[in-house]
Amino acid sequence: MLEMDPKNEMAYNNAITLHEKYTKDFKKAQKMVEAYKVAFQGEIGVDHPIFKVEERIKQSQAEEEARIEAEKERQRRAEELKKEQMKKLEELKARTAAYNKKVEQASCPAVVEMGMIEEFAMIGEQAQMVIDAEDFGMAGDMITFLDSMEPTLDELIPMCGGATRLAAVRLSAEAPAEAPAEEAPAEAPPAEGG
């Protein structure tokens, strides 16, 4: 259109707006401003609106560059957060395995009778569900929860260790001693001449 009508101000304005606002091609927008200045050379005063348009393009470019930088920073932070969350999930895997082992060690009649072992086992199951779902956001919270429960679990484990040792001592004390094996009677020597 500008080739046929190089003094079509609306065509210049449309082209400048297209590149500035929509395609974000600020170089092309600036080229259109320069083409406008050439087309209207000698008719443009220092206070002509084209100079305001030129400043607006520079401002739009600066804003777009700032937006792009902010987006890059947001993505960088998101990547760092994801790495941190992955670390937390890996930590939770190790902690859950250790925690569940402790639950197993504390699963003796003395603790079971106290009615606490089911709650501890349920917490281990919840931690495993967080791991299975790869719920990064919950991993840190679950680690904190395991931290709060482990001291009590650690106190219960010796009860089971003692009970197991005591039961073993009782069983060995109650078991009858094995009687010595009876010796087989000696065979009589064969009678002579008979």
Beta strands, then each sheet from edge to edge (+ up, - down):
end
